[in-house]
């Protein structure tokens, strides 16, 4: 199983869509709320070079926003 991390905020619609996609496809993930966690926010900016959410890290491959097709491909989901 791949290591998946999502950096999100509570009000982000695309973050919710990504988490629903992960749940539907039984993808385990670690979540960081960058609205509350400054260390996680700094880590997210270091990885993505921007403040937009969601930022999704799949084994070091960084996705900014929720691109279902690209994330499914990275996770080997058909």
Secondary structure, DSSP 8 states (H G I E B T S, - for coil): ---EEEEE-TT-HHHHHHHHHHHHTT---EEEETTT-HHHHHHHHHHHSS--S-EEEETTEEEES--HHHHHHHTT--
